[in-house]
Amino acid sequence: MALTTIDLSNLDGSDGFRLNGASYLWGLHTGATVSSAGDMNGDGFDEVMIGAPYEYRNFNQGGRSYVVFGKSSGFDAVKDLANLAGAGFHMWSGRSPYLVNEAGDINGDGFDDVIIGDVGFRDFYAPYTITPGAAYVIYGKASGFSTFINLQAMDGDQGSNLNVGGSMSMLPSVGGAGDVNGDGFDDVIVNNANVGYVVFGQADELGATLDLSLLDGKSGFHFEGHHFINFHGDINGDGFDDLIVSERDSGFAYVVFGKSAGFENPLDLSSLDGSNGFKLIHSENNSFHPPVSSAGDINGDGFDDMMISDGLSDVNGYHSGFTSVVFGKATGFGATFDVSDLDGNNGFRLVGDEAYDLVGISASGAGDVNGDGFDDLIIGDPTVYIGVLGVSYVVFGRSDFGDGQLLTIFGTPDDDVLRGTSAAELFEAGDGNDIMIGRGGADVFRGGAGVDQIKVPDLNFASIDGGTGTDILHLDGKDLNLDLASFGDKIQGIETICIYGRGDNTLALKADSVLNLSDTSNTLKLHGNAGDRVTVQDEGWVDGGVKGFYHTYTNDDAVLLVGANLMTEFVTV
């Protein structure tokens, strides 16, 4: 019987486990924030972080955050955060450091780091006295974590205090920024009241205390005004991570492209002109608010996409809400992009059905939930105002959000060279000996008659059909690992595979893979360079020796001809 519901109370350590708050002294509301911590100790297992906002004795201060180490097995069904005993550590500051997030590897030492937001408070006994918040980075390392870390005593080796003149706002939000400047060190984001900061990682770490007001464009930069910054991904495919910025007061949003150098501080968002980023507007109802988020690559074109939401928008009734998904691309961004113009080819919009749906109050990329090679989305629809149970929606990615048709590149009856773009396209080569060159994306290749060559830079294509001739598939990228068995019907009509590309590639196959690859031949030819490798699975292969340029192997009707320069390994699965 298929499992449809998981009762969290029945987790037994083998299928998951429960983390209990430390105590009523400092464990109230444990789990108000949760996050991955990456692999802080470099043992190959990711850690988790948990935030607990309040102490029982004073409901507006004294929270803590916790890191629990991952491991291969041996989890108890229940773990008390008060008794981590080498299984993790906790952090405290005298305020409420419960805003937790992973930060990547800020100092480039090979260990993931974390960032903590420390919420300020109004003193319980002196309500007109405000203690500001703070932000901290805790560095990963192989061992030697203290059971307890006092965030107010950062020394630069254990971690760093990120503040503005020694203080922050009441509620600083924090997060990782990816590698915005492409220097190999991950960067971090601190949103503080009316200012958002981007702090560049560096090899010599950040010091015991970093005054964010002293960022100079080389060490980081900031945005002035009511801004909320989020890590977006690489929307324009230039190798630098980009940022998405929501301007709370105006209702605008901005995309800021990463680059190697030349960041102004402060960065003037009005200077974005399409080459360094662009402004997002909604001419029908311009009221963007967080969340702004990466959508991953939902259409499989090789560029990260983004989501901009407004759960309080009145597009389809009062507070029906919407979420817009804007597709990334290499070039062609203007200074301003109107999400009202989304047409399925440049993005699409998800709208609440009726008033109070609040679609877009929460929205996030979901990774590849169904394993089809396209990233998916999750959208929250809480419907909180009408007192009913809310729902959430998972939207599967795919190549066609427009009219269901890919852009088609047609060949002629003659010999053609057909070149694609980084977007998803349909190649219809027709007759002749044609060359189809994909540039990325979820491409569909149809060779037709003749001896056709199909060149792919990666394995994100939707399907390949060489047609009726003797056709060749080229792996033109590097570090590609093509397992023919896992691709199934996505590749057919191919009689030769050239593994060599811009770097070392690998190919895995079985006897059935050879027989199913072509309707006209039971023979597969393979070419590659030194460094490329072929893994042949299952038993029964017979070595027929070298005949001319090829080393011959047979398995019943399947015939494999391997070029002389190509390393071949036979394994039993």
C-alpha positions as CSV (number, residue, x, y, z in Angstrom):
1,M,0.0,0.0,0.0
2,A,1.3,3.4,-0.9
3,L,2.2,5.8,1.9
4,T,-0.1,8.9,1.7
5,T,0.3,10.4,5.1
6,I,3.2,10.6,7.5
7,D,2.2,11.0,11.2
8,L,5.0,13.1,12.6
9,S,4.4,11.7,16.1
10,N,5.4,8.2,14.9
11,L,8.9,9.2,13.6
12,D,11.2,6.6,15.1
13,G,14.7,7.7,14.2
14,S,14.9,5.6,11.0
15,D,12.5,7.7,9.0
16,G,13.1,11.0,10.8
17,F,13.1,12.4,14.3
18,R,11.7,15.1,16.6
19,L,13.7,17.9,18.2
20,N,12.3,19.2,21.5
21,G,12.7,22.7,22.8
22,A,15.4,22.9,25.4
23,S,13.1,23.9,28.3
24,Y,10.6,26.4,29.4
25,L,13.5,28.6,30.3
26,W,14.8,29.1,26.8
27,G,12.9,26.7,24.5
28,L,9.6,28.5,24.0
29,H,8.4,28.5,20.4
30,T,11.3,26.3,19.3
31,G,11.1,25.8,15.5
32,A,9.8,29.3,14.7
33,T,12.5,29.4,12.1
34,V,14.3,26.4,10.6
35,S,17.0,26.1,7.9
36,S,19.7,23.9,6.5
37,A,23.1,24.7,7.9
38,G,25.0,23.1,5.0
39,D,27.9,20.8,6.0
40,M,29.5,22.9,8.7
41,N,32.0,20.2,9.9
42,G,32.8,18.7,6.4
43,D,31.9,15.2,7.2
44,G,29.6,14.8,4.2
45,F,26.4,15.2,6.1
46,D,24.3,18.4,6.1
47,E,23.3,20.0,9.4
48,V,20.0,21.6,10.4
49,M,19.3,24.8,12.3
50,I,16.4,25.6,14.6
51,G,15.5,29.0,16.1
52,A,13.7,29.5,19.4
53,P,12.5,33.1,19.9
54,Y,11.7,33.5,23.6
55,E,12.6,32.7,27.1
56,Y,9.8,31.9,29.4
57,R,10.8,34.5,32.0
58,N,10.7,37.3,29.5
59,F,8.7,36.9,26.3
60,N,10.6,39.5,24.3
61,Q,14.2,38.5,24.7
62,G,16.5,35.6,25.4
63,G,15.8,33.2,22.5
64,R,18.4,30.8,21.1
65,S,19.4,29.0,18.0
66,Y,20.6,25.5,17.6
67,V,22.7,23.5,15.1
68,V,22.2,19.7,15.0
69,F,24.9,17.7,13.2
70,G,23.9,15.2,10.5
71,K,25.2,11.7,10.4
72,S,24.6,8.4,8.5
73,S,22.4,6.7,11.1
74,G,21.7,6.2,14.8
75,F,19.2,9.0,15.3
76,D,17.0,8.8,18.3
77,A,13.3,9.2,17.8
78,V,13.4,12.3,20.0
79,K,16.3,14.6,20.7
80,D,16.2,17.2,23.4
81,L,18.0,20.4,22.3
82,A,19.1,20.9,25.9
83,N,21.2,17.8,25.7
84,L,23.1,17.9,22.4
85,A,26.3,16.5,24.0
86,G,28.5,16.6,20.9
87,A,25.7,16.2,18.5
88,G,25.5,20.0,17.8
89,F,25.7,23.3,19.7
90,H,23.5,26.2,20.6
91,M,23.9,30.0,20.4
92,W,22.8,32.8,22.7
93,S,23.3,36.5,23.0
94,G,21.1,37.9,25.7
95,R,18.6,38.9,23.1
96,S,16.8,36.6,20.6
97,P,19.1,35.1,17.9
98,Y,16.5,32.9,16.3
99,L,16.5,34.0,12.6
100,V,18.6,31.3,11.1
101,N,19.9,30.7,7.5
102,E,22.7,29.0,5.7
103,A,25.4,31.3,4.3
104,G,27.5,29.1,2.0
105,D,31.3,29.1,2.4
106,I,32.1,32.7,3.2
107,N,35.8,32.3,4.0
108,G,36.5,29.6,1.3
109,D,37.9,27.0,3.8
110,G,35.7,24.2,2.5
111,F,33.3,24.3,5.4
112,D,29.8,25.8,5.2
113,D,29.0,28.7,7.4
114,V,25.7,30.0,8.9
115,I,24.3,33.5,9.6
116,I,22.1,34.4,12.5
117,G,19.7,37.3,12.9
118,D,19.4,38.5,16.5
119,V,16.1,40.2,17.2
120,G,16.0,43.3,19.4
121,F,13.5,43.8,22.2
122,R,11.7,46.3,24.4
123,D,12.8,45.7,28.0
124,F,10.1,43.9,30.0
125,Y,10.7,46.2,33.0
126,A,11.5,49.3,31.0
127,P,9.2,49.2,28.0
128,Y,10.5,52.5,26.5
129,T,14.0,51.1,26.4
130,I,14.8,49.4,23.1
131,T,17.7,47.0,22.7
132,P,18.7,46.8,19.0
133,G,19.1,43.5,17.1
134,A,22.3,42.1,15.6
135,A,23.6,39.8,12.9
136,Y,26.3,37.1,13.3
137,V,28.2,34.7,11.1
138,I,29.4,31.4,12.6
139,Y,32.2,29.7,10.6
140,G,32.3,26.0,10.0
141,K,35.3,23.8,10.8
142,A,36.2,20.1,11.0
143,S,35.9,19.9,14.8
144,G,36.2,21.8,18.1
145,F,32.7,23.3,18.2
146,S,31.8,24.5,21.7
147,T,28.6,23.2,23.1
148,F,27.6,26.8,23.7
149,I,28.6,29.9,21.6
150,N,28.1,33.4,23.1
151,L,27.4,35.5,20.1
152,Q,28.3,38.7,21.9
153,A,31.9,37.4,22.2
154,M,32.8,36.8,18.6
155,D,36.6,36.8,18.0
156,G,36.9,36.6,14.2
157,D,38.0,33.0,14.2
158,Q,34.8,31.4,15.6
159,G,32.6,33.9,13.9
160,S,31.9,37.6,13.2
161,N,29.5,40.3,14.4
162,L,27.9,42.2,11.5
163,N,26.5,45.5,12.7
164,V,26.0,49.1,11.8
165,G,28.0,51.2,14.2
166,G,27.5,48.5,16.8
167,S,23.8,48.1,16.4
168,M,21.0,46.9,14.1
169,S,17.3,47.4,13.8
170,M,14.8,45.5,15.9
171,L,14.4,42.7,13.2
172,P,17.3,42.1,10.9
173,S,16.7,39.4,8.3
174,V,19.7,37.5,7.1
175,G,20.6,35.0,4.3
176,G,23.1,33.8,1.9
177,A,23.7,35.7,-1.4
178,G,25.6,33.1,-3.4
179,D,28.7,34.4,-5.0
180,V,27.7,37.9,-6.4
181,N,31.2,39.0,-7.3
182,G,32.4,35.7,-8.6
183,D,35.6,35.6,-6.5
184,G,35.0,32.1,-5.2
185,F,33.7,33.1,-1.8
186,D,30.1,33.1,-0.9
187,D,28.5,36.4,0.2
188,V,25.8,37.2,2.7
189,I,22.8,39.5,3.0
190,V,21.6,41.5,6.0
191,N,18.4,43.5,5.7
192,N,18.4,46.2,8.4
193,A,15.4,48.6,8.8
194,N,15.6,50.9,5.7
195,V,18.9,49.5,4.4
196,G,19.9,46.3,2.8
197,Y,23.6,45.1,2.9
198,V,25.5,42.7,0.7
199,V,28.8,41.6,2.4
200,F,31.4,39.9,0.2
201,G,33.1,36.8,1.6
202,Q,36.9,36.7,1.8
203,A,39.8,34.4,2.7
204,D,40.9,36.3,5.8
205,E,37.4,36.2,7.2
206,L,35.4,39.2,8.3
207,G,37.1,40.0,11.7
208,A,35.5,40.0,15.1
209,T,33.2,42.9,14.2
210,L,32.4,44.3,10.8
211,D,30.8,47.7,10.7
212,L,28.4,47.5,7.7
213,S,28.4,51.2,7.3
214,L,32.0,51.0,6.2
215,L,31.4,48.8,3.2
216,D,33.2,50.4,0.2
217,G,32.1,48.6,-2.9
218,K,35.1,46.2,-2.7
219,S,34.1,44.6,0.6
220,G,30.4,44.8,-0.2
221,F,27.7,47.4,-0.8
222,H,24.2,48.5,0.4
223,F,20.9,49.8,-0.9
224,E,19.3,52.8,0.9
225,G,15.6,52.9,1.4
226,H,13.0,50.3,2.4
227,H,14.5,47.3,0.6
228,F,14.3,43.6,1.1
229,I,17.1,41.6,-0.6
230,N,17.0,38.0,-1.6
231,F,19.5,35.7,-3.4
232,H,18.1,34.9,-6.8
233,G,20.5,32.7,-8.7
234,D,22.1,33.4,-12.1
235,I,19.3,34.9,-14.2
236,N,21.4,36.0,-17.2
237,G,23.8,33.0,-17.3
238,D,27.0,35.0,-17.0
239,G,28.4,32.9,-14.1
240,F,27.7,35.5,-11.4
241,D,24.9,35.1,-8.9
242,D,22.3,37.9,-9.1
243,L,20.1,39.6,-6.5
244,I,16.5,40.5,-6.4
245,V,15.4,43.5,-4.4
246,S,11.9,44.4,-3.2
247,E,11.3,48.1,-2.4
248,R,8.7,48.2,0.3
249,D,7.4,51.7,-0.1
250,S,7.2,52.2,-3.8
251,G,6.0,48.7,-4.7
252,F,8.8,48.2,-7.2
253,A,11.3,45.3,-7.4
254,Y,14.7,45.2,-9.0
255,V,17.2,42.6,-10.3
256,V,20.8,43.5,-9.8
257,F,23.3,41.5,-11.9
258,G,26.4,40.1,-10.2
259,K,29.8,41.1,-11.6
260,S,33.5,40.7,-10.8
261,A,34.1,44.3,-9.7
262,G,32.9,47.9,-9.9
263,F,30.0,47.9,-7.4
264,E,29.0,51.4,-6.2
265,N,28.2,52.0,-2.6
266,P,25.5,52.8,-2.1
267,L,24.2,51.2,-5.2
268,D,21.7,53.5,-6.9
269,L,18.8,51.3,-8.2
270,S,17.7,54.0,-10.6
271,S,20.9,53.4,-12.5
272,L,19.9,49.9,-13.7
273,D,19.7,50.0,-17.4
274,G,19.3,46.4,-18.6
275,S,23.0,45.7,-18.8
276,N,23.6,45.8,-15.0
277,G,20.1,44.9,-13.9
278,F,16.6,46.1,-14.4
279,K,13.4,47.3,-12.7
280,L,10.3,45.3,-12.4
281,I,6.9,46.9,-12.4
282,H,3.3,45.8,-12.5
283,S,1.3,48.4,-14.5
284,E,-2.0,46.8,-13.7
285,N,-1.5,46.9,-9.9
286,N,1.9,47.9,-8.9
287,S,2.4,46.7,-5.3
288,F,5.2,44.2,-5.0
289,H,6.1,43.1,-1.5
290,P,8.2,40.2,-0.2
291,P,8.5,37.4,-0.9
292,V,10.8,37.7,-3.8
293,S,12.6,34.4,-4.5
294,S,14.5,32.3,-7.0
295,A,12.3,29.8,-8.9
296,G,15.3,27.7,-10.0
297,D,15.2,26.9,-13.7
298,I,11.5,26.0,-14.2
299,N,11.5,26.0,-18.0
300,G,14.8,24.1,-18.4
301,D,16.5,26.6,-20.6
302,G,19.7,26.9,-18.6
303,F,18.9,30.2,-16.9
304,D,17.6,30.7,-13.4
305,D,14.1,32.2,-13.2
306,M,12.5,34.4,-10.5
307,M,9.3,35.0,-8.6
308,I,7.8,38.3,-7.5
309,S,4.6,38.1,-5.5
310,D,1.9,40.2,-3.9
311,G,-0.5,38.3,-1.8
312,L,-2.6,41.4,-1.1
313,S,-3.1,42.3,-4.8
314,D,-6.7,42.8,-6.0
315,V,-6.1,41.3,-9.5
316,N,-9.0,38.8,-9.2
317,G,-10.9,40.2,-6.3
318,Y,-9.9,41.9,-3.0
319,H,-6.6,40.4,-1.7
320,S,-6.8,37.5,-4.2
321,G,-3.0,37.8,-4.7
322,F,-0.7,36.8,-7.5
323,T,2.8,35.4,-8.1
324,S,4.7,36.3,-11.3
325,V,7.4,34.1,-12.7
326,V,9.9,35.8,-15.0
327,F,12.2,33.7,-17.1
328,G,15.9,34.3,-17.2
329,K,17.8,34.8,-20.5
330,A,21.3,35.8,-21.7
331,T,20.5,39.2,-23.1
332,G,17.7,41.5,-24.1
333,F,16.6,42.9,-20.7
334,G,15.5,46.5,-20.9
335,A,15.8,49.0,-18.0
336,T,12.2,48.2,-17.1
337,F,10.2,44.9,-17.3
338,D,6.4,45.0,-16.8
339,V,5.1,41.7,-15.5
340,S,1.7,42.6,-16.9
341,D,3.3,41.7,-20.3
342,L,4.1,38.1,-19.4
343,D,2.9,35.8,-22.2
344,G,4.1,32.3,-21.4
345,N,7.3,32.8,-23.4
346,N,9.0,35.3,-21.1
347,G,7.2,34.1,-18.0
348,F,3.7,33.5,-16.5
349,R,1.5,34.5,-13.6
350,L,-0.4,32.5,-11.0
351,V,-3.5,34.3,-9.7
352,G,-5.8,33.7,-6.8
353,D,-9.3,32.6,-7.9
354,E,-11.3,34.9,-5.6
355,A,-11.1,37.5,-2.9
356,Y,-9.0,36.7,0.2
357,D,-7.1,33.8,-1.5
358,L,-3.8,35.7,-0.7
359,V,-1.9,33.7,-3.3
360,G,1.7,34.7,-3.2
361,I,1.8,35.5,0.5
362,S,4.4,32.7,0.5
363,A,6.1,31.4,-2.6
364,S,9.4,29.6,-3.2
365,G,11.3,27.4,-5.6
366,A,10.8,23.8,-4.7
367,G,13.6,22.1,-6.5
368,D,12.8,19.2,-8.8
369,V,9.9,17.5,-7.0
370,N,9.0,15.0,-9.7
371,G,12.5,14.3,-11.0
372,D,11.7,15.3,-14.6
373,G,14.7,17.7,-14.9
374,F,12.7,20.9,-14.5
375,D,12.6,22.8,-11.2
376,D,9.2,23.3,-9.6
377,L,7.4,25.9,-7.5
378,I,5.4,25.9,-4.3
379,I,2.8,28.6,-3.7
380,G,0.9,29.2,-0.4
381,D,-2.8,30.0,-0.4
382,P,-3.6,30.5,3.3
383,T,-7.1,32.1,3.0
384,V,-6.7,33.3,6.5
385,Y,-9.4,35.9,6.5
386,I,-12.3,33.5,5.9
387,G,-11.4,31.1,8.6
388,V,-10.9,28.0,6.5
389,L,-8.0,25.6,6.1
390,G,-5.4,27.1,3.7
391,V,-3.8,25.1,0.9
392,S,-0.5,25.1,-0.9
393,Y,0.2,24.3,-4.5
394,V,3.2,22.7,-6.2
395,V,3.5,23.7,-9.9
396,F,5.6,21.4,-12.0
397,G,8.2,23.0,-14.4
398,R,8.1,22.2,-18.1
399,S,9.5,23.6,-21.3
400,D,6.4,25.2,-22.7
401,F,4.4,27.7,-20.6
402,G,3.2,29.6,-23.7
403,D,0.9,28.2,-26.4
404,G,2.3,24.7,-25.8
405,Q,4.6,25.0,-28.9
406,L,8.4,25.4,-28.9
407,L,10.1,27.7,-31.3
408,T,10.8,25.6,-34.3
409,I,14.0,25.7,-36.3
410,F,13.3,24.2,-39.8
411,G,15.8,22.6,-42.1
412,T,15.6,22.3,-45.9
413,P,15.9,19.3,-48.2
414,D,19.6,20.1,-48.6
415,D,22.4,19.8,-46.1
416,D,21.8,22.4,-43.3
417,V,23.6,23.7,-40.2
418,L,20.9,24.6,-37.6
419,R,22.0,26.6,-34.6
420,G,19.8,27.0,-31.5
421,T,19.9,29.4,-28.6
422,S,20.0,28.9,-24.8
423,A,16.2,28.7,-24.8
424,A,14.2,25.5,-25.5
425,E,13.6,24.9,-29.2
426,L,12.4,22.2,-31.6
427,F,14.8,21.2,-34.4
428,E,13.1,19.8,-37.5
429,A,16.0,19.0,-39.8
430,G,14.1,17.3,-42.6
431,D,16.0,15.6,-45.5
432,G,19.8,16.0,-46.1
433,N,22.8,15.5,-44.0
434,D,22.2,18.1,-41.3
435,I,24.1,19.4,-38.3
436,M,21.9,20.5,-35.3
437,I,23.7,22.5,-32.7
438,G,21.9,23.0,-29.4
439,R,23.0,25.8,-27.1
440,G,21.2,24.5,-23.9
441,G,17.6,24.4,-22.8
442,A,15.1,21.6,-23.1
443,D,15.6,21.2,-26.9
444,V,13.8,18.6,-29.0
445,F,15.9,17.2,-31.9
446,R,14.3,15.5,-34.9
447,G,16.8,14.5,-37.6
448,G,14.6,13.0,-40.3
449,A,16.4,11.3,-43.3
450,G,20.1,11.5,-44.0
451,V,23.2,11.3,-41.9
452,D,22.6,13.8,-39.2
453,Q,24.8,15.1,-36.4
454,I,23.2,16.4,-33.1
455,K,25.5,18.4,-30.8
456,V,24.4,19.1,-27.2
457,P,26.4,21.2,-24.5
458,D,24.7,19.5,-21.6
459,L,22.1,16.8,-20.7
460,N,19.1,19.1,-20.3
461,F,17.5,18.4,-23.7
462,A,14.0,17.1,-23.8
463,S,14.4,14.4,-26.5
464,I,16.7,13.3,-29.4
465,D,15.5,11.4,-32.5
466,G,18.2,11.0,-35.2
467,G,15.7,9.7,-37.7
468,T,16.2,7.1,-40.4
469,G,19.8,7.6,-41.4
470,T,23.1,6.7,-39.7
471,D,23.1,9.5,-37.1
472,I,25.6,10.8,-34.6
473,L,25.2,12.3,-31.1
474,H,28.0,14.6,-29.9
475,L,28.5,15.4,-26.2
476,D,30.0,18.9,-26.6
477,G,30.2,19.9,-23.0
478,K,32.5,18.8,-20.2
479,D,32.0,16.6,-17.1
480,L,28.9,15.1,-18.6
481,N,27.7,11.7,-17.3
482,L,25.3,10.2,-19.8
483,D,23.6,7.0,-18.6
484,L,21.6,5.6,-21.5
485,A,19.5,3.4,-19.4
486,S,18.2,6.3,-17.3
487,F,17.4,8.4,-20.4
488,G,15.1,5.7,-21.8
489,D,13.1,6.9,-24.8
490,K,14.6,10.4,-24.7
491,I,17.3,9.2,-27.1
492,Q,16.6,7.1,-30.2
493,G,17.7,6.8,-33.8
494,I,21.3,7.2,-32.9
495,E,24.1,4.8,-34.2
496,T,27.2,6.7,-33.1
497,I,28.0,8.6,-30.0
498,C,31.1,10.9,-29.7
499,I,31.9,11.4,-26.1
500,Y,34.7,13.9,-26.5
501,G,33.8,17.5,-25.9
502,R,35.4,20.4,-24.1
503,G,36.5,18.1,-21.2
504,D,36.3,14.6,-19.9
505,N,32.9,12.9,-20.3
506,T,31.5,9.5,-19.3
507,L,29.0,7.2,-20.9
508,A,27.2,4.2,-19.2
509,L,25.2,1.6,-21.1
510,K,23.8,-1.9,-21.1
511,A,23.2,-4.4,-23.9
512,D,19.5,-3.3,-24.0
513,S,20.7,0.3,-24.4
514,V,22.5,-0.6,-27.6
515,L,19.5,-2.5,-29.0
516,N,17.0,0.1,-28.1
517,L,19.0,3.1,-29.3
518,S,18.3,2.5,-33.1
519,D,15.5,0.9,-35.0
520,T,17.8,0.1,-38.0
521,S,21.0,-1.2,-36.3
522,N,22.1,-3.4,-33.4
523,T,25.5,-1.8,-33.5
524,L,26.7,1.3,-31.5
525,K,30.0,3.1,-32.4
526,L,31.7,5.1,-29.7
527,H,34.4,7.7,-30.0
528,G,36.3,9.6,-27.3
529,N,39.6,11.0,-26.2
530,A,42.0,9.9,-23.5
531,G,40.2,10.9,-20.2
532,D,36.8,10.0,-21.5
533,R,35.4,6.7,-20.1
534,V,32.7,4.2,-21.0
535,T,31.1,2.0,-18.4
536,V,29.5,-1.2,-19.7
537,Q,27.0,-2.8,-17.3
538,D,25.6,-6.3,-17.0
539,E,27.2,-9.6,-17.8
540,G,27.6,-11.6,-21.0
541,W,29.9,-9.4,-23.0
542,V,32.4,-11.1,-25.2
543,D,35.7,-9.4,-26.2
544,G,36.0,-9.8,-30.0
545,G,39.4,-8.0,-30.1
546,V,40.6,-5.1,-32.1
547,K,39.4,-4.8,-35.7
548,G,40.7,-1.8,-37.5
549,F,40.1,1.4,-35.5
550,Y,37.6,-0.3,-33.1
551,H,37.7,-2.7,-30.2
552,T,34.7,-5.0,-30.7
553,Y,32.4,-6.4,-27.9
554,T,29.3,-8.4,-28.3
555,N,26.4,-9.5,-26.1
556,D,24.0,-11.7,-28.0
557,D,22.7,-9.4,-30.7
558,A,24.2,-6.2,-29.3
559,V,27.4,-5.1,-30.9
560,L,29.6,-2.4,-29.4
561,L,32.5,-0.8,-31.4
562,V,34.7,1.3,-29.1
563,G,37.3,3.7,-30.6
564,A,40.9,2.9,-29.8
565,N,41.5,6.0,-27.6
566,L,38.5,5.4,-25.3
567,M,38.8,3.7,-21.9
568,T,36.2,1.0,-21.4
569,E,35.3,-0.6,-18.0
570,F,33.0,-3.6,-17.6
571,V,31.0,-3.8,-14.3
572,T,28.4,-6.1,-13.0
573,V,25.3,-4.3,-11.5
